[in-house]
Amino acid sequence: MIKDIQTKLVLASLLLAALVPSLTTGAESPDPYANETPAQRDARMKWFREARFGMFIHWGVYSVPAGTYNGKQISGIGEWIMHDGKIPMAEYQGYAQEYNPTKYNADEWVRLAKEAGMKYIVITAKHHDGFANFDSKVNDWNIVRGTPYGKDVLKPLAAACRKHGVKLGFYYSQAQDWNNGGAAAGGKWDKAQQHSMDDYIDKVAVPQVKELLSNYGEFPVVLWWDTPTDMNQERAEKLLPLLKLKPGIIHNNRLGGGYRGDTETPEQFIPATGFPGRDWETCMTMNDTWGFKSYDHNWKSTETIIRNLLDIASKGGNYLLNVGPTREGLIPDPSIERLKAVGAWMKVNGEAIYATTATPFKRLPWGRCTQKVSGGETTLYLHVFNWPADGNLVVPGLKNSVKSARLLAGGRKLKFRNTADGVVVEVPATAPDKISSTVVLRIKGTPEVGMSPIVQESDGSVRLMANEANLHGGLQYESGAGKDNIGYWINPEDSASWTFRVDRPGKFKVSAEIAAQAAGKFEVLASGQKVQGTAPATKDYTKFKRTNLTGTLLLAAGSVTLTVKPVAEGWQPMNLRSLKLEPTSP
């Protein structure tokens, strides 16, 4: 996956892709979908749009060192250990002799994904180390001829997916290849790596992609390119026509050469507004690494995973959640535990995820919403994170007539009424699920939603998002790869502000989500008070970190305008993604 050292290269390629929708047109284009009609595209993307949830699998020789080289823990993500540890080719290739996944059971993997509610799997056929997890005739650097295991692991996975009705896609690192002569972001560290990039494309990448598209029956249905380092148009156009070998296949926006592909691929973050008009999926780890690291125990909670899924689905995207198996072929127990817990939730609430579309609401103070439109009515699935203590769930700004309301868990019917502020649903005192409970609202027609002011959430907090700010001076809202922020903040005279309503007054602590090359000071002003913060030096304008400001704000009931502005002395440019105000104890 993407590393900080290459982020700018990747983002530059993705920006080019956004600016150049098609480098050639008509029959001359190497893109098999250049002449696709909207109806044809809708039919091709239908299963992907309905799936909403998939499993990513990062597995390969890097699972042998598992994050440790020469007795030292190597910082960074597990599958990058060869690069980060600057391991010579010959030494790294020796790890293949210890890659013997005798405990690998493809059927168990697929059944686990299905139990979790996942509809598709994408596995690393070849990552940046160039090791092929399949029977490749290109060279011996593959699992069949280069390991004691001696078998293709993709074929049994394809068979299991076929058996259980799960779709299968292949990840292929088309540009970076540290053992076969491809690119290496940040440079090469071993003389043995010095080969022609074009020879690599011709003699390794092209024939291997042909193998992957030809030898696994109806699969893959997805080809997941990654990190288009040094991928110019000429190189990309040697790979793109191969997609014709698998009619209907979906591919992402990371090929390079100016080609956008079918899907946007935000990595490790959820864009504030999704990608309207584009299909997309957020790929994300369960801990801090993609490939297995024996000492990475920073696991996301089940609550975080479920709410991430809901956040993504509410914005019209898919959630591609990663597992990193061990060299023996075992998915780590913490991953299994979380996937089974998510699956238990999905058995009750899956109807509110699959085949839904993005929310009609700009914001909801208590959770998220997905919807299904059918005929003359719409079903709104209200995903309630913060259950209302007073028993009244307000759906702000909704003007439609309501036909029915019920709990998805158990089907209990609920009373409702239309008010000036929107629809109010009367809910029981106790939430059916502590993570997220689903209220199903059937309304006449398509949703009509009035202006929804920024208000306190059910827990009393206030979220102030970049896309809702009033910008003063030269500031701009930025969206796209790694963005969703207020940017171009280079003038200390510029500021951003929000106006919101407080109905539960009190003291609030303030935090900000910021990306900056260097630490700089800024302040937040509201109700005649101010608190000050220091932007974290994340060294990258797309790498965001939340930082706490010093002090608290005492806010009275009523309308509040909050402003963020630089402190002139000590100011450094920054990108601001969000602010959060959280109530504190008196």
N, C-alpha and C positions, 0 to 999 in steps of 0.2 A: 504494500500500500504506500501512500504518499509519505515521504519523509520531509522534515523541515528543510533539509539541505537542497531539496529539489522543488520545493513548493512553487517558487517563482517561475521555474521553467514550465511546470504543469499548468499553472494559472495562465501564463502567457499563451500556451497552446489552447486552453479552453476559451480564452478571450478571443483568439483568432477564430476559433470555431463559431463563436457567437456572431462575430462580425462578417464571416464568410459562409452564408448558409449553403452554398453549393459552388464549387470551383468550376465546374463544367455543367452543362445542362443537356437535357434530352438524351438521345441515344448514345451520345459520345461519353456520357458520364460513366465512370467505373462503379459508381454507387448503384447497386441493384434496385434501390428504392427511389431513384431520382425522379421517376415519372409516376410515382404512386399517388393515387387520388386520396382525398380525405376519407372516403368510405373504405377504401382498401386498407388504409392505415388503421382505422378504427377496428376493422375486423382482425388485423394482424396483432394489434396490441390488446385485444379484448381480455385474454386470459391474464395478462400481466396486470391490467387495471383492476381486475376482480380479485386477484390473489392477495395483495396488500402485505403479505408477511412471508419472508423466505429465510433460509439458512445459508450463511456464507461459511465455507470451510477452508481454512488456511492450513495446509498440511504438506510436509516435505522433509528433506534432509535436515533443514534447520531445527527440526524437533529433536534431533540427536544432541547437539550441544545445549539446547534448551535455555539459551541466554547466557551460558558460561563458556569462556575461552581461556585456556592456560590458567585455570584456577581463579579467574576474575569474572565477576558479573559485568557483562557488557550492557551499558545503558542503551535505551532505545527499544524498538519493537523486535520481537523474536526472529522474524523472517529476514531481518536486515543484519543479522550477526556477522555474516561474511564481510559485508561492507563496513559496518561499524567497528568490527574488530580487526579490519584490514588483514583478514586471513588469506594466505597465499592459496592459489588455485589447487595445487597438488595436495595441500594439507586439508583444505575444505572437502575436496572430493573423497578423501579418506573416510569422512563421516558416513558415506553411503554404505560402507561395510557394516555399520552398526544400525542401519535403517532396515529393520526386519519386523514389520508390523504383523506378527503372527496372531495378535488378538483382534485384528481388524474384522469387523462383521458388518458388511454393508447393509444387510437387512435390518440390523439393530439401529444403525444410524438413521435410516429412512423412516423406520417406525417411530423413532424419537422425534424427528422433525414433524411427522404427521400428527403425533400426539400433542405436540406444542401448538398445532394449528397452522403450521407452515405449509405453503402450497408449492414451493419450489426450492431447489438447492442449487447453489453455485459453488463449485470446488476448484481449487488451484490445480489446473492441469500442468502449468509451468509458472513458477514465480521468478523473481529477478535473479536467483542463483542459477537459472537455466536448467534445473533438474526436471526431467519429464516424469510425471507420475503415471505414465502410460507406456504402452508398447510402441515406442517410436523407432523407425528404421533409420533415422537421420544419423545417429551416433550412439555410443554406448552409455552416455550420461543420462540414464533413465532407470526406472525401477526394475525393469525386466532383466537387463544385462549388467546393471551396475550395482545390484544389491543381493544379499543372500535370499531375499524374499522371492525375487524372480517372477513376479506376476503383475499384470496390469490391474491397478486398483479401481480404475474408472469403469471397466466392464461390469464387475459385480454391482457397482453402485447404479449403473444404468439399468441393470436387470431388476434391482430392488425398487428403483423409482417406477419402472414400468409396472411392476407387480402391485405397488401400493398407490398408484395414481398420482405420484408426485412428479413434477417437471424437473428437468436437470439442465443446468448450464455449466459452461466451462470458463474459468478465468485463464487468460493467457497473457503473460508479459511479453508483448511484441517488440518493445524497444530495449528496455534494460535486460541485459543478460551477462552476468559477470563471469561465466565459464565458457560461453560459446562465441564471444566476440561482439556482443551487443553493447549498447551504451552503458555508462555507469555515472549516475548523477554525482557530481563532486569529484570526478576523475577516477583513474585506475591506479592500483597500488602494487601490481605484480606485472613484470615484463611479459609473462605468459598470457596476459589479457589483451595484449596489443594486436588487434586484428581489425580488418576492414568491417565497418558497420554495414556496408552494402553487401559484402559477402555473407555476413550473418543473416541479413534479411532474405537473401536469395537461397542460401543453403541450409538454413535452420528454420527461421520463422515461417516462411512460405510453405515448405513441405510439411512442417509439423501442424500448422493450422489446417492444411488439407487432410492430414490424418485424423485430426479431431473432428472435422466436419464430415468424414466419410465412414468411420468405423464403429459408430455407436447407435445404429438404427435411427430412430426418430430424434435422437438427442445429438447435440445440444440444441435447446430452444433459445438459449442466451449465449452470446460470446462476450465475455467481460474483459475488454482491453484494460491496460493499466499503464500509467506514467509514460506519456508520449515524449520522453526525452530524445532529442535529436530526430524526431520523426517529421521529416519534411513531406511535402506533397508527393514527391516521386516515390518515396518509401511507402507511404500510406497506401498509394494506389496500386502497389503490388499485392497488398493484403485484402483490400476492400472487395475486389471482384470475387474472391473466394467464397463470400457469403452466398453466392448463387448456388453453391453446392448444397445449401440447406435452405430451401425456400421458406420464407416466413420467419427466419431467425431474427431475434432482437439483438442489437449491439449498442454499446454505450458511447459516451462522448469522449472517451480517452484514447481513441486511435491516434489522433494527431493529424497533421497535414491540412488542417482547416475543416475537417469533417465533423459534423455535430452528432452523428449517430441518432439513436432513438431516445435515449434517456440521459437526464442529468444525474450526477452521482455525488451529492454532498457527502463528505466523509467525516464522521465523528461529530456532526452537528445537524440540527434540524433548522432549515431556513424559516425565517419568521412568517413568510407568506407563501411558501412553496415555490413552484415555478409555473405560474398560470400559462396555459397553452402548451406546456411541455410535460411529458411523462418523466417521473423521477423516482429515485429510491435513495434513502439515506442508508449507508452502510456503517455499521458501528460494532465495536468490540463489547464483550461482556466484562472484561477487565481492562487492562491498559495495553494489551498486545494482541496481534492477529495470530501469528505463529506461536506455538507453545513456549512458554518460559516457566521453568519450574518454580520460580520464586515470586511470580506475580500473583498476589492474592487480593488485589484491589477489585473485588467483584461488585458489579452493580446489583442493587436489590431487585427483587421481583417487582416491587412497586415502581421503581424507575423504568424497568423494561416495559411494563404494561402501559405506563403513562406515556413513554416515548412512542410506543405503537399507536396510541390514541392520538397523540399530537400530530404524528406523521399522517395517519389516515384522515384526520380532520382537515389537512391541507392538500389532500389528493395524492399523497405519495405512498411508496412502499417502504417497508422496514426490512433490511437485509442484515440479520443479526448473526454475528460470527461465533464459531467455535474453533479452537485450535487443538486438535488431537495430539497425543503423545507419539513417540516413535514406535510404540507397541501397537498403535492403532486404537487407542482408547480416548474417548471424549472425556475431559476432566469432570469429576463428580460435581463440583459446584455449577458447571454449565448444565449438567443433566438435571440437577435439582431445580434450577431456575426454569428450564424449559418445561419440565413437568408441571410446575406451579402455574406458568403462563398458560399451558394447555388446559388446566382445570378451569381457569378463568375463561378461556376461549370457548370451552364447551357450553358455557352459559351465555356468553356475550358475542360469539363469533358472528351472528347475524348482523350485528351492528358494525362489523369491520369489513367483511367480504362484500365486494361489488358495490361499495358505497362511494359517494363522491364528496367533494370538499364542503366544508361548512358554509352556510350563507351568512354567518355572523362574523363581524370584525373581531369581536372579543366576547368572552363569556367569563363572568367573575368566579364561577364555580367549577369550570372544567372545559370540555370540548364537545363538538357536535359533528356527526356525520349524517348523511342523508341518502335517501333513495327516492327518485321521482318516478311515478308510474301513472300513466293516464292523467286524470284530473286531480290527483292528490300527491302529497309528499309525505314520506315517513321521516321524521326527524329522530335521530338517536342521540339523546342527551347523556353524555358521559360525565357523571357528577363525581368529582374528586372530593370536594368539600361539601358535605351534606348539610343542608340548611337547618340550623338549630330550632328555628321557629316553625318548621314544617311547611314553609312556603318557598317553592323553587320558582324564582322569577326568570322567565326567558325574555331578556330585555329587547324591546323594540319590535317583537313579533306581532304583526297585524292580522294575520290570517285567522279565519274561523277554524276552531279545533273540532275534529270529529271524534277523537278518542285519546285517552292517555292511560298508560299502564306501565308497570314495572316489567322489564324483560325477564328478570329472574322470578319465576313463579306465576307471572301473568296478572298480578293483582291490578284491578282497575282503579284509576285515580280520578279525583274530582279536579276540575280546572275552571278558570274564569279569565276573561279578557279584561285588562285594565289599561289605563293611560300609559303605564310603563312597559306594557307587554303582556304576555300570557303568564298567569300564575298557576302552578300545579301544586296541589296539596299532597305532600308525601308523608309517609309514616315517620315516626320519631327516630327509628334506627335504620341506618343504611344497609341494604342487602349485602354490600361488599365494601370493606374498609379501604380498598385501593381505588376502585371506580365502580359505581353502580349506574345501570343504564335505565333511563326513563324513555319510553317510546311514545312519541307524539305524532298522531296522524292529523294532517291539516289539509284543508281544501286548497287546490292549486299549487303553484310554486311559491316558495317563501317570499313574503314581503316584509322586509326588515327596515325599520326606521333607524335614525342615528342612535348609536349606542354610546353613551358617554363613558369615559374611564371612571370606574368606581372601585371601591374596595372589594377585594375578594372575600370569600366566606371566612377565611382565617384572619381577616383584617388587613392583609398586606395589599400593596398597590404595585402593579407591574407597569412600567413605562417603557414601551418598545420604540425602537428607532423609527419604524415606519409610521408612527403616530405623532411624531414630534413636529412642532412648529420651528422651522429653521430660519435663523437670522444671519445675514451676511452671505458668505460664499459657501456655506455648508450644503451638502447634497446627501440624499438617501441613496445608498449603494446596495444593489442586490446581485446575486450570482454566486460564482464559486467562492466559498469561504467568506462571503460578505454578509448582507443583511445588517447594515450598520449606518450610522451617520459618519460620513467621511469628508475628505478635503478640509479637515480641520487644521489649517496651517496658519490662520490668522487669529491671534489671541483676542481680537475684538469680536469674533463671531460667538454666537451662543445658540442653544437649543432650549425649548421650553415645552411644557405640557400643562394642561389644565384638567383637573380631576375633582371628583366629589368625595368628601369625607363625611361619613355618617356615624363612624365610631372613632371619635377623637382620642388623642393621646400622644405619647412619645413614640417616635419611629427611628430605628436605625436605618442607615442607607448603604446600599452596596451598588457597585457599577461593574458592568461587563465590558472590558476594554482590551484593545490590541494596540501596541505601540512599539516602535523601535527602541525608544529610550524613555526612562521615567520622567514624568512631568507633573506639575501640580495643577489641580483644578478645584472648583468649588461648586456646591449646590446651594441655591438660595430659595427659600420659601417662607412666607408669612413673616417677613422681616428678620429671618434667622439665616445662618449659613453654616454649613459643615464643609470640611476640606478633605480632599483625597489626593493620593499620588497614583498616577497611572502606572501599572506594572510594565516593565520592559520585557515584552514577550518576543522581541526581535523579529516580529513578523506581523504585518497589518491584517493578516487573516487568522492569526492565532490569538484567541480571546481568553482572558482570565478574569474571574470575578474578584474584586477588591473591596474591602470594607472602608468606609469613610470614618473619620474621627468625629465623635459627638453624635447628638441626636437632634431631631426636629420635633417641636411641640406643635401639633396641628389641631386647630379647632374644627368643629363641624361646619360644613359648607363647602363652597368652591375654593380650590387652592390652585395657584399657578406656581409651578416649580421650574427653575431655570438652572441650566448647567453652563458654566463659563470658565475659561482658563484663568489661572492666576498668572498675571503678566510676567512676574519674576519667577523663572524656573519652569516656564511652559515648554512643552514639547508636543509636536503633532500626535494625534491619536485618532483611533476609530472607536466609536461608542455604539455598542449593540443594545444595551438595555440598562435601566435602573430598577432597583427594587427597594421599596420601603416596607419594613417589617415592624409591627408593633412590639414594644418592649415592656417589661414589667415596670409598674409605677415606681 
